[in-house]
């Protein structure tokens, strides 16, 4: 993991087209702004974990026969 120190209104770049800006620091809370192309999904980690868990559960319920039937084979 790369750890960087930034102050309010300072940014870091991820690749060529994602900019992360520190908007405000108040106590133990930091507001972060993210500029990225619309094609890049951005989630809070706890939401991302829920999404991936739901996807795993949904695919676990589908057997090979059900998948073949869905695909028309």
Long-range contacts (C-beta under 8 A, 24 or more apart in sequence): none
